[in-house]
Each structure stands twice: as structure tokens, then as C-alpha cells.
């Protein structure tokens, strides 16, 4: 921001900065040459007695005030990934019943982003210290509606780590994720493509299917030769070779999990 300000001809701030105070998720206050300066949400500035815009901003907005006078605001925002809507469509095609977006953006910005992504259910204005509580409320409603379902959460920030740990399955977007999120997650994606979430679900289902097939095959062959041995039909060496054969078949069957299984 400072580099952009200088490139636009705005001189950098000079002076003595002291008494820096931060209120998590709300704003910061400092003394600049003894003059109080506030930067944060509209609610934060109003608490300091500053009169400013009271309406709902179109994006994440940092309001600034100096010596009790409103000075302006800085609008921040992210562009929606081009394949976000396709990622949501693929999740629904896989049978995901409910997709919820949680964001710290204002309701209007969240509504616009959710509409662009094809999401009808969203939680806006989620502060970092509120994320776990808001997630638990959503997760509880999902579990009541779908008792046999799985609650999955995908995130990349350090504030997502507690939520990733509390979800039934946590996915960290590894390419841009924080170390805390990666450590708390059950699954780490090595890229930030949202479509990889659907691909991970497909791979997980296919892997579980292969494991089930291998277990059934092994038990069936062992039961067959156990019965044959008890009846005097199968010899010991036949049982040994059958056991080795089942292991090889299970190994070959497991190699199928290496293929491209995601929705592409």
C-alpha cells in the first residue's frame, strides 16, 4: 500500500508514531506526533466518536480518521477465481447437499461473491475470533439436517486452523495456506484451485472403494481355501500360492488409485 501511495504521488507519512493499539478484527489506533489516528471498521470509528459513512460498504473497507475527523477509506477486495462456480457445480454433482461460504467481507460484498460462485448460503462479517462459533452453528444445523453426512471445511488462513481441526474433514489449500492451517487439516491440496476439492472427494471415494474390494477379495479367498483345507480338497501349498496371488491382485487393484480420478 505504501509503494502504491508513493507511485500515486502521495508522500509517505513522516513523524513520531507511538501508542499503537490493535483490536483484533476491528481496527488500530496510534498517536502520530501526538495526534490520534484511527483505522478500522465503521463501527470501530463510531466507537471512537468519529462520524463517517454508516451504510453497508460494497467491499472490505478500512476507514481512517485523524484527530476525530473522518479522513476517508481504503477499499480492499479479492477477485473471484474464474473456476469457482464450476467447482461448486462439481461439488453438487458429487452429491454435496449444502455449500456455505464464510467470509469477513460485508454482507453486500459476500452476497455478490456468493451469487457469482452459485452459492445461496453464506455467512458474512465473520471476524477471526468468531469463526469457530459461526462454523459450529452452521455445522450443527447441517448435522441435524443430514445425520449421516460429513461436514467438510476448506480454508487457507491461520484463522482457519481451529475450524479445520473441528470439522469432520478439513482441507487446507497448501499452495497458499498458512503452516497452522496445513498442520490442522486432514487433507492438504498442493494448489489453490477450488476444483481440486471435488477431485479430492472423488479420489477419497475411489480409494475407499478399492480398499473395500481388496478386503472382500482377501477374506473370500482365505475363507474358500480354509473350507477346502478342512474338507481335504485344498493342500497347504495351494493355500500359500493363493495367498500370494491375492496379495498381488490387491496390489495391482490398488494401482488404479494412481490414475486421474477427479472431475475434469
N, C-alpha and C positions, 0 to 999 in steps of 0.2 A: 504494500500500500504506500509506503514511504517513497519507493522508487517511482511508482506511478505518479505520485503527487509532485515529485521533483520534475518528472518529464512533462507534466502539465503546467510547469512554471510556478508551482506552489512551493514557497520556501520552507525548508524543514524547521520544526519548532526549536527555538533556542531559549534557554532559560533553565532555572533550577526546578527540578521535579522532585517532590517529596510526598510523604504520607500516602503512599499507594495502597489502596484498599480494594479488594475484589469480593464481590458477592456472586457466588457460583450460579451461572445460568441467568444472571440478571444484569450485571454491569460492573464498572470500575469507577473509582474516584481518585483524583490526585490533586495535589497543590502545585500549580505552575507559577513560580515566582510569588507564592503566597495566595494566588487566586484559585478558588476551587473549580475544577473541571470534571464533569461527569460524562460518561459514555456508557450506553446500555439500552435496555428496552424502554419503551414509552412509559410503562408502569414504574420502572426504576426512577426515571427522571421526575415523574409526577410525585413520587415519594420524597424527592429532594426539594419539592416546591417549585419545580420548573414547569411552566406552561408550554405545551407543544402539541403536535398532532395527536388527537385522541382516537382517530379512526383506525380501522384494520389495514395495516400496510400490505402491499402486494407481494412482499418477499421478506426475507430475513433482514431486518433493518436495525442499524446501530445509531441511536440518537445521541447527539452531542450538545452539551450546554456548558457555558463558561460564565462564571460569576452570577449564576442564577438566571441567565438569559439563554434562551434556545438559540443554538448556532446552526443547526442543520442535521443532516443524517447521511449515513453511508448505507447504501443498499447492496446486500450480498445475495448471491443465488448460484445454483448449480443447474447445468443443462441436463435434461433427462436423457439417459443413454438411448441411442437410436433403436436398440433391440429390446428395450424394457417391456414394451407392450407385447411383443412376441414371446418374451419369457413368461409373462403372466398367462398368456393364452396356452402355452405349452404346459404350465402347471395345472391349469384347469382340465386340459385334455388328459392329463395323467390321473384325474380324479380328485385333485385338491379342492375341497369344498369351499374353503374360505381363505381369501388372501387379504391381509391387513397391512397397511403401510403406517409406520410410526415415524414421526419427524418432529423436529424442533421448530419447523417453519410455522408461519402464521396460518390460520385457517384458510384464508383465500389462496395463499401460495400452495398449501397442501392440497386443496380441492382441485386446483388447476393441474398439479403434477399427477394426482391420482386419476383424474379424467384422461390425461394423455397416456397413462400407463394401462388404462382399462380397469382400474381398481375403484370399487364403490365404497369400500370400508376403510377409513383412515383415522388415525389419531394425530391431531396437530398440537403444536405448542408444548411438546413433551420436553421438559427440562432434564438435564443429565441425572439429577438426584431423584427424579420422578419416574424414570424409565422402567425400573423394576416393578414398581407399584402398578403402573399403567399396563405393563405387559402381563402381570399376574391377573389383572382384571379381565383382560382380553382372553388369556389362556383359560381362565375358569369358565367363561361363557362358551368357549369352543368345546371344552371337555364336557360341559353339560349337554350341548347340542349333539356332540359326536363322542359318546363314551369310549368307543373303541379306536378313536382316531389318535393321531400323533401330532403334537404341536411342535412345529419347526420354526426356528428363528435364524435369520441370516443378517449379519452385520459386519462392520469392519473397524469401528472405532473403539477406543479404550473404554468408553462408557457403555459399550455393548457387552463387555466381558461378563458382568453379573447376570445379564439376561441370557446370554449363551449358555451359562452354567445351569440356569434354572429351566431351560426348555427341554423337551423330550429329546430333541436333536438340534444341536447348534452348528451352524455353518459360518465359518469365517472366510471372508474374501481375502485370500492370502496375499495377492499381489499388492494390495494397498492397505491391508489390515494391520492393526497395531499388534505388538507382541502379546499384550494381555488378551486380546480377542482370540488370537491364534491358539494360545495355551488353554483357554477356556472352552474352545469349540470341540465338538466331536468329529467334525469334518472340516478340512481346510482345502479351499479351492485355490489353485495356483494362478488364477487370473481373476479379473474383475468383471467378467462377462456374466450378466444376470442369467443368461440362458444355461449356464453351467449348473445352476441349481437343479433344473429339471433333469439335466444329464446325470447328475449325481444320484437323483432319486431312481432313475432308470437303472443305473449301474448297481445300486444297492438292491433293488428288487431282483435283478438278474442274478446277482451274486448269491442272494438268499435262495433263489430257486435252484441254482447249481449245487449249493451245499446240501439242500434237501434231497436232490436227486442222488448225490453221492452217498448220503447216509442210507437212503432206502435201498440203493443198489448193494451196498456192503452188507447190510443186515439180511437182505433177501438171499444173497449167495451163501452167506455163512449159515443161515437157517436151513437152506437147501442141503448143503453138504453135512451139516450136523445131523439132519434127519437121515440122509443117505448113509452116513457113517454108523448111525445107530441101527439101521436096517441091514448093515453089512454090504451095501451096494457100492459106496464110495470108499476108496482107500485113503490112507494118510497122505500119500504123495499127491493124489488128485486134489485133496483139500488144500495142500500147500500151494500147488500151482494155481488153483482157483483164487486163493487169497492174494497171490502176487498179481494175477490177472485183474482182479477187482481194483487193486491199488493203482495199476497202470491205467485202467479205464477211468477211474476217478480223477487221476492226474490229467489225462487228455481232456476230459469233460471240463475240468477247471480252467483249462487254457482258453475256453470260449469267452471267459470274462475279460480277456485282453482286447477283444475287438471293440470297434466303435459302436457303443450301445445307446448313446444319447439321441434325443430327437433332433435331427439335422435335416 
